[in-house]
């Protein structure tokens, strides 16, 4: 099975293109295609890339945000350096990891905290071969990414996350819609035809309810 997977990868046009153009993974083209369709990033944006290893999405994001922007990658595994991106090694369920990401977003800005303009996640579960199990795991990862995004994003910010379609998909999509004013489901051309993965593209974050309530109190 492993040999068949390796052969399929070698025959994959996007895998060959990534090797030729110097991207760390074929996944870089997925973010590029989402960008072309929805304009999720712009120059100068501060971006958090969850589950960033090996760094394909980080590379694509760096190209878009430019020198004025910042990309902070997060993964439980060590990631090879990719200047000027910053990396945090840790589990996003750990508050210490979230604090470390905030530090990297604020670094050199002269302020205590700098909210993210966009949080992206291309995280996938370790595939077991049992689709119902793998799909449920993918939704859990996507929910974790959504929870992280709601803590890091500025009002009006953007969220992009991969999830497998299936039984729990509709509930997760409804949760995203409660927090964002624009939500689309998209399957970029670079996704493999046999894959059930789709990407939730969510823009115009409404902001955390506690912060909105505090802002209203301060205005009164």
Buried (B, 14 or more C-beta within 10 A) or exposed (E): EEEEEEEEEEEBEBBEBBEEEEBBBBBBBBBBBBBEBBEBBBEEBBBBBBBBBBBBBBBBBBBBBEEEBBBBBBBEEEBEEBEEBBBBBBEBEEEEBBEBBBBBBBEEEEEEEBBBBBBBBBBBBEEEEEEEEBBBBBBBBBBBBBBBBBBBBBEBBBBBBBBBBBEBBEEBBEBBEEBBEEBEEBBBEBBEEEEBBBBBBBBEBBBBEEEEEEEEEEEE
